[in-house]
Every structure is written in C-alpha cells, then in structure tokens.
Amino acid sequence: MIVAQHALVYYAPTRKRRYFSLKAAVNAEATTIILNRYPEERFESDTGHYYHIKFDEPERYCKMHRRLSKLILNCYKFGRPG
C-alpha cells in the first residue's frame, strides 16, 4: 500500500534542487556558486585550450569550496541571509 510521508529536506536555491542532508545541499550550493563565477570554457581545437577551475586549479578550487561551504553553513545556522 502507498502511504504519503513527510520528510525534512533542504533546498539549494541556486541549484534549484532538494537534498536529504544539509551537507549535500551546502556542497551543491557552493559548487554552483563557484562554477557560475568561473564558468567552464569549451575546448578550442585550434589552440588546444580548455579551462575548468576544478581540474586546472584544484588547490584554489578546494580552498574556495571549503571557505564558501563554511560561509553558507554559518548563514543557515545563524539565520543570516545569503
């Protein structure tokens, strides 16, 4: 038998998705904000150039992701608008 249930979910507005855990929502939100700021560039066959911050600058990406995730989580916990 099918039963309707209510579950606590977290909504990531930039990603426009719902997540079951707060950590997943924060990670998705941080990733989306970073990729909106530093968009992926397509491969150029004549120069052979391709840019994606996650792969071309992994240390910088990890640092930005960690700091932004912490900021988003603190905004959620303390009720400050983003």
GIZI-V39458 format. One line per field, one symbol per residue. phi: phi as a letter, one per 30 degrees, with the letter a starting at -180 (. if undefined). psi: psi as a letter, one per 30 degrees, with the letter a starting at -180 (. if undefined). burial: 1 if it has 24 or more other ideal C-beta (glycine too) atoms within 12 Angstrom, else 0. A space follows every 50 residues. Layout:
BEGIN
phi: ???
psi: ???
burial: ???
END
This chain:
BEGIN
phi: .cbdbcbdbcccdddibcbdcddddddddddddddddbddcddcddcicb bbedcdbddddddddddddddddddddciddd
psi: kkkklkkklkkjeefhlkkfleeeeeeeeeeeeefeeilkklkjeefgkk kkeeeeieeeeeeeeeeeeeeeeeeeeggkk.
burial: 00000000000100000000000011111111110000000000000000 00100000001000100110011000000000
END
